[in-house]
Amino acid sequence: MPTPALLTVLVGLALQSCLPEPAPSEPLRLIEPTLPEARAVPPSADASRVRLRSVTARTHLRQPLLHQEVDGTLWEDERWLWTVSPADYLAEVLEDRLAAEPAAVTVDRDPDLDVEVELHMFQVIDSESGPGFVVSAKVRVAGKHGRQRIGTVTAGLPRERALPGDLARVAGEALDQVGRGIVAFVLEGGDRG
């Protein structure tokens, strides 16, 4: 006589064989922005000491590609994934842009300017004027003596409608524009203190 455990296993196997085959899922597709290279230059003698304290992103900005419809609806495209998180792309661009800026030298300690960046938008946009891609980030700069400035830097560029199309190039150019804008914002005003 079979034991209750054996009966349970047999019933489970019988039920599993009755289940339909799972539908083949569409393969994931990875996309990576084509980031322009910035040439590192030696800092000038009076360069501001800049620490890039953090580059983060809002929680909805992860690896799935985000789309914003004309009516403002935001949705994730689970078929298209960025190779890394969008904040990592922006951090790479900022490090390159700061290294290419003679008025700045990046440091880990004792900065003149402490910088925090939060990525707000990194998404495909479908608007009445056509498809595009938008990158937007909030920047906080703190000087040595407590003076703070906060600003937002945004770049938006048109793109081809079909994915992936020119999305890698457009995303890279938008990231570079935002990176340049953030570095300019950080260094404007010469507020080392």
N, C-alpha and C positions, 0 to 999 in steps of 0.2 A: 504494500500500500504506500503510495507516494506521500511524502511529508508536506505540510502546509507551505514550507519555503520553496520546495520544488514545484508545487502547483502554481505558486505566485510567479515564479520565473517563467514557467511554460505559458501561462496566461499572458504575461507581459510580452513575450516573444510573438505569440499569436496576434496580439493587438498591434504590435509594431509592424508586422508584415502587411496589415490591412491599411496602414497610413499611405496617403499618396506621396509620390516622389516630390521633393521640394523643387520649385521652379528654379531654373538656373538664374542666378542673379547676374546683373550687368556688372562687368568688371570695373573696379575702381580705376580712375585715371588720375595721375599725379601731374601737377603743374607747379612750376617754380618761376618766380619773376626773374627776368634777365636784368641783373643789376649792373649798371655802368661802373667801370673801375675808376677809382679816384687815386691820383698819385700822391703818395705821402711826401711832404716837404718838411724841411727842418723848421722848427718854430722860431719866431723872431725873439730877440732878447727880452722884449717886454710882453711876451705872450701871456694871456690869461691861463691860469691853471684850472682846468675843467675836469670835474669828476662826473661821469655818466653814472649816477647812482642806480637808476633803474629804468628799464623800458618794459612796460607791461601793456596788456590789452584788456579791454572790457571782456567779461566772461563769454559773451556771445561770439567773440572773434576767435575761433579755433581753426582747425584744419579744413573743415568743409567750406567750399566756396559759397559765399553769401550773395543772394540776388535781392535787389529792391525793385519792385514793380512800380509802374507809373503812379498807382494809387497809394504808394508808400508801404505796401505789404512787403515784409522781409521774410525770406525763406532760405533754408540750407539746401544746397545741391549735394546730396550724399554721394553722387557719382564722381564729382570732381573734388580732389583734395589738394591743398597746398602741401609741399614736401615737409615743411616745418610750420610752426605757428607764425602768424603774421608779425607778432612782436619780435620774434627772432630775426626776421628780415629787416625790420626797421632798426634794430640794434646794430646789425652788421653795417647798414648804410650810414648810421650816425658815427660809428667808429671810423669808417673810411673817410667820411666828410670832415670829421675833426682832425684826422691825421693829415688831410690835404689843406688844412687852414693854418697859415703861418701865424695868425693871431691867437692860436690856441695850442696848448699842450695838454694831453690827457694825463691825469694822475689818479692814484688810488687813495692818497692821503693829503691832507692839508690843502684843499682846493680853494681857489678864489671864488669859483662858481660851482655850485652843486646843482645838478640837473636831474629832474625826473620827468619821464615822458609816459603818457598813457594813450595808446592807440584807441580811437573811438570808432573809426570807419575804415574798412578794408573790404570793399565789396563792388560787385557788378551792379550798375544802375541802368535801368531802362526808363528813359524819360521821354517826354513828348518831342524833344529835339534829337532823340536817337540814343543808342546804347553808349555807355561809358563805364569808367572805373574811377572810384573815389577812394582817396586815402586822407584821413584827418586825424590829428593828434593834439592833445592838450599838453602844454609844456609848463613846468614850474622851475624857475631859476631862483636859487637862494644865494646871496652873497655872504661873505665872511661875517659881516656884522648884522645879519638878520634881515637885510632888505630883500624882498621877494617880488618877483614878477611872474604873472601867469598869462599865457596866451594860447591861441589855437592856430595851428598851421594846417591848411587844407590844399590838396591838389586833385583836380579831376581832369581826365582826358577821355576823348572819344575812343571807341574800340569797334572792332568788327562784331557783327551780330552773332555769328556762329561760334560756338566754343570748339576748340580753344582759340582759333583764329589768332589774333595778335595780342591775346591777353597777357602772355608772359612779358612781352616787350612793354606794353602799356602799363602793367603793374610795376615793372622795374622803373620806368620813367616817372611814374607818380610817386613811388617811394623816394626816388632821388630828389624830386622837387620838394617833397616834404622834408627830407633830410637837410637839404640846403637851407630851406626856410627856418628849420629849427636851429641850425648852427648860427644863422644870421640873428635870430631872436636872442639866442644865448649871449652872443657877443655884443649886441647893440647896447649902447648906453654906457659901456665900460664900467658897470657897477660891480667892481671887485669887492666892495665892502658894503 
